[in-house]
Amino acid sequence: MLVSAAVALIFFWVPEDADQGFSQKIFYFHVPIALTAYACFGWGAWKGLVHLWKRTPEADLESYVAIHLGVIFGVLTLITGSIWAKASWGVWWTWSSRQLVLFLVLFLFYSAYFMLRFSVEPGPPRANISAVYALFGVVLIPVSFLAIRLADDFIHPTVFRPSGPNMAGSMFFVFCLSWAALLVLAATLYGIELTSKRLDASVRELREALE
Amino acid sequence: MTSAEKYVAAAYLVVFAVVLAYVLIMALKLARLQRETAELVALARRRRDEVASQSHREAAEVG
């Protein structure tokens, strides 16, 4: 519902950007998707911390699912960003933008999480290593987010400044709605994947008990 | 259709395609879990019937 409302407002209500024109409409999904990916990685790291603190296998599974979703949203960020770059700058990718490179580093870091996780046998050591790795990665989130504010990045635009959002009120409203819609979508997918993983584990346990 | 419109359409289609693929994968997984649960229910019923017939035989031998 929220996603449909956001898409309708993006295409039929919000005015076109005076500078970039129609291609700026990618912004309303690209930036919220990137922020949702950060939120997923942050949630995964938090659950990793909870696991290390309380040693509960539940928290390990929650951390894994959150990072899995974060990587999916990370792929979408890179794809939509690349399409927007081609539309605005004429290139699919540029290595001279710190924001892009740092997001790619963050994405690759969390992609490697799965290689690490599945190279260790299931059990407490795997859960502990995964939690520590998830916690290390979270350091990259503020670095990636602040990169364009700390460095002189003339390529990637800075929309949110300390003085407030650099856009019209209607644009900011649609941006917030899109972000809310994507956060709700991510939370729903997180709940579905978590439930299916728990169900899978229960069915496996039941099969072992019956056979 | 201008090139800007094509790029915007491509970006939104990619997002919907990925979400759709994710939902389809989850639907397939849930269907598999439903099938496995049905198998386990059948197995549990067979076990219950076996135990019931065994206790019935034992009661008949004692009687």
Interface residues (C-beta under 8 A of the other chain):
Chain A: V7 G21 F22 S23 K25 I26 F29 H30 I33 I72 V75 L76 I79 T80 I83 W84 K86 A87 L185 L189 I192 E193 S196 L199 D200 V203 L206 R207 L210 E211
Chain B: T2 S3 A4 E5 Y7 V8 A10 A11 Y12 V14 V15 V18 V19 Y22 M26 K29 L30 L33 E36 T37 L40 L43 A44 R47
